[in-house]
Amino acid sequence: MKLKVLSLFLLLVLFLSTSCVDKSNQFIPISREEYELALKQYATYNYIPDTAAIDLALRHRLQRVLMKTYGEDSIWIHYAWAGRNEEPLQYEVVFAGITDELHNMVIDSAFHVVMADSSSRGSLPLEYHAYSRKGLYAGEFWCEDMGNPPLDIHIWKAEGGRFRRFAQLRDSMLCFPHAWEFRGIDDIRQLMFWGNDNTLYLKCHQLIIPKDKKMSNKGWWKHKKDTLYYKVKVEKQSDFREWNK
């Protein structure tokens, strides 16, 4: 009898310890149905810049802020488009860099650039990004391997007039589909977006491992076509040693 009671007690302890495991900043697989249900709430939790609110005079003013920020290097910068966010009022300015990669810049209502930790002159990732109404900005770290593994998402939080490092999500086997597979930014937005309670939703592909288990250059370009869906409950982290790797 005592042995039976002890067994039940141990099972209860195991259950409680498992249920209390912190799942923050972990990739949790979800169904397509759960993902699409969350996607319907996109506008509730994510900024969608209003490009129609940018008239010619405002566009020129935002361009001047952009060019002033880059100074002598502005000859390599090309303005693309801009949009306005509400609550709080701010602007997002999209521009192309030296190698034509796209960046985003957030400018406040006083026309000051919202600078970002570990980022050159306030530039933020644009191609794969999500900007929550709570001030969390998630972006796939740009590099020549964008659209290929590893998945490397940097997350900043707007605090005290700047974007401060908040968290980083990495997975060596996952990646987003290539941007050229989509018609525009509205389609790409479906790959990553914020939901309730600082939950980030992701739509990914997975790397196919070569039979010889060697990561050849060609192997990086082979993705499983089956789409995988994840959610991540994002919490602030304290260790950023992997941030710039």
Beta strands, then each sheet from edge to edge (+ up, - down):
strand 1: 28-29
strand 2: 78-85
strand 3: 90-96
strand 4: 102-108
strand 5: 124-125
strand 6: 129-131
strand 7: 136-140
strand 8: 151-159
strand 9: 162-171
strand 10: 174-175
strand 11: 192-194
strand 12: 199-207
strand 13: 223-233
sheet 1: 1+ 13- 12+ 10-
sheet 2: 1+ 13- 12+ 11-
sheet 3: 2+ 3- 4+ 5-
sheet 4: 6+ 7- 8+ 9-
end
